[in-house]
Amino acid sequence: MTKTIPAYQRIKNAILDNIHSGKWQAGNAISTEMALAEEFGVSRMTVNRALKELSEERVLERRQGSGTFVAQQQFNHTFVEVRNIAQDLKSANRDYEAKVVSKRAVTAAMLDNELRRKFGIDEGSVPVNASVHTNASDEAVLYEVKIIHFADGQPIQFEERWVDAKKVPKFIDQDFSVVNTSDYLIAKSPLESGSYTIRALAAPDEIAEFLQIAPQSPTLVLRRQTYSAGQVVTFVKMWHAGDRYQFSGEL
């Protein structure tokens, strides 16, 4: 059964949809509390909760006596340090290149349990007679892209990424051999928080082929999910050839 979404969350989602679609730009005033209360058939107290939470998340800016506005970009900067492999390699004076292996729209029926859980997509959203061959773009819930990153002509990282299609609708249209995925996401949906794990795993055949290493060779796999407006906006798996890559930092 599909879970009932609280009224204040529906209002938050609608406001975020208007921002992500470009209907409301940074600096624009949004609908008044009274107008939103009438539109959603709720009390102004419920609307106030939605606006208060979005203000705390730095999506909106409330101005005394003036109204509520979409926050300017400086209020929405990322709080997460997301490493950009392109910049890292260029900073090390190495030639960088990205090759897009595939990109596609993913419907609810195509999701595995891990992705459904990560993005909070309820099983009730999958039609009873859903087919994995459905290609209608308006049914896409996620976008998937797979990219090989090269350093001096040698594959160093294989990226598998999934992005919330509703929050970042133009993601799938980008040329990721030119545009870096993380840079684009930060620009379009500023990241507030995130979590990651790094594991040593033997390379499956497909991953080994992309990284040009022998099957079952050691790899380092970084799995990261990042949040915008309190919800997962992207989940990524980055596979690194074990003898070509290391993670380091300062304490």
N, C-alpha and C positions, 0 to 999 in steps of 0.2 A: 504493500500500500504506500502511496506517496505521502510523505510527511507534510503537514500543514505548515506553511511558512508564516511566521508572526507578521502582523501588519507593519510594524516599524521596519522589519527587514525587507519587506516588499517595497516600501518607500525608498529605503537605502539602495536597493537593487535598481529601481527605476531611475533614481538620480544618477547612479554610476553609469547606467546604460546611456543616458543622455550625454554624459561627459565623454564616455569612450567613443560614442558615435560621432562626436563633434557638434552635436546640437547645442550644447552649452560649452563655450570656450573659457579658458582661464580669464578671470576678471569679470565674466558675465554674471548678472544677478539671476538667481533661480526663482522659481515660483514661490509666492508667499506661503507662510504656514497655513493661512486660511484657505488659499487655493488648493494646496496639497491635501488638506483635511477634507475638502469637498470632493476632490478628485478620487480619493481612496475611501471615502465614507468612514473616516475615523475621527477621533478627537484631536484637538490641537496638541494635547499632551503627548499623544503617540507620535505625531509629526515632529514635535520638539525633541523627542528621544532620538529619532533618526538623524535629525540635523545636528544634534549635540554630538553623537557618536562620529559622524562624518567630519565634524569640526575637529574633534580630538584626534582623528586619523589624518588630519591636515589635508583633507580633500576639499573641504569648504572653509570659508572664512565668514564669520558672523560679525557684522558691524552695527553697533548700537545706533538705532534710529534710522538705519539705511537699508537693512535687509541682509540676506545671505548670498554670498558670491562664491563662484568657483575659485579656489585658491590659485594664486599665481605660481609659476613654476618654482620660484625660490622657496615656497613653503612645502613643495612636494619632492625635495631632493631625496635621493636614496639614502637610507640608513644602513645599507648592506654593502660591504665591499665585495663586488663581484669581479673576479679576475677575468680579464679579457686576453685570451691567448694570442690574438693578433698583435695587441700592443706589447705583450710580454716578449714575443719573439722579435718584433721590430726593435724594441729597446735593447735586445741582446745582439743587434746587428745581424739577424738571420732573416733570410728571405721567407716571407709568409705567403701561403696560398690556401684558399678554401675551395673544396669541391662539393657541391650539393649532390648527394646520392639520390634522395627522394624527398618529396614533400606532398602532403595530402590532407584533406579534410577528413575528420574521424567522427562518425555518428555514435550515438549512445549504444547502438546494437553491436558496434565493433569493439567496445571497450572490454579490457580484462578487469578482474576484480581490483587489482592494484590501482589502476588509473581511475576507476570509478570511485574508489575510496579516497584517493589523493585529492580529487577535485570535488568531492561531495556530491557526486551524481547518483541519485537514487535509482534503484532498479525499476521503480515504477515509471520512470521516464522512458523506458524502452518499450516500444509498441509490441503487442503480443505477436503479431505476424512480421516483426522486423526482419529484414534481410541484411546480411553483411555486405551485400552488393549495392545497397542504396547509395546514390551519389548526389542527391539533392543538397545543394550548398546550404539551404536554409535549415537543414537538419543537423548540420555540423555542431558538435559540442566542443571538440578540441581540434587543434591543428598539430600535425606531426611533421617534423623535419629531421633528416639525417644528413650529417655533414662530416667530411673528412678534412682535418686541418693538417697542413704540411709545413715542415720547417726544412728549408734548403732542399726541397724536392722529396723529402722523406715523410711519410705519414707519422704524426706524433700523437694525434688525438682523434677519436671517433665520437661524435656528439649525436645523441638521440634526445630530442626535445619535444615536449608536448606543451601547448599553450592554450589557455581558455579562449575559445573562439569568440565568445560574446564580449569579453573584456578587451581583447585586442583584435578587432575584426579585420584589419588590414595586414596582419602578420603574414598570412599565406601569400600575399602579393609581392613580397620583397624578394630581391635577388641576394641570397645569402652567400654568394660567392664574392659579393662586394660589401654588403651590409653585415655587421656583426650582430648575431642574435641578441646577446646580452645588452649591447648598446641600444638597439632598437627598443627592447622591452623597457629599459630604464627611461627612455625618452617618452614612451607612450603610456606607460603605466608604472609610475615610480614605485620602487620596491621598498617596503617598510621593514621587513624582517625575513628571516630565512633559517633553514637548518640543513645540515649536510652530514654525510658519512663518507669515509674513504675505506675501501676494502681491497685486499689482494685476491684476485680471482684468476683462474685459468681461462684463457681466451676460447670462447666457442668458435666453431668453424667460421661463421659469417664475420665475426669481429676480427678474427685472425686474418681473414682475407683482406678486409679493409685496411688493417694496420700493417699488412705485408709481413706477418710473423707466422711462425709455425703454430698450428692448432694446439691448444692447451698450454701455450707459453704464458708466463706470468704477466698479468696486467694490474694496474692500479685503477680502480673504478670509483669516481666521485659521483655520488647521487645527491642532488640538491633540489629542494623545493623552496620557492620564494613567494612571499605574500604581498598583496596590495589591497588596501581597504579591508584588511582582516581576512582575506580569502586567498587560496592558492591561485596564482596567476600562471606559473610555469613550473614544470618538473623536468629535470634533465639528468641523463646518465652520460658521463664523459669517461670513455675508455682510453687508457694511456698504455702504450707499450712499456713494460716494466724496466727495460734497460735503456730507455730513451728519455725518461721523464722522472722528476722527483718533486715533492712538495716541500716547501721550506717557509720559514717565517722568523719573526723576532719576538722575544718575550720581554 
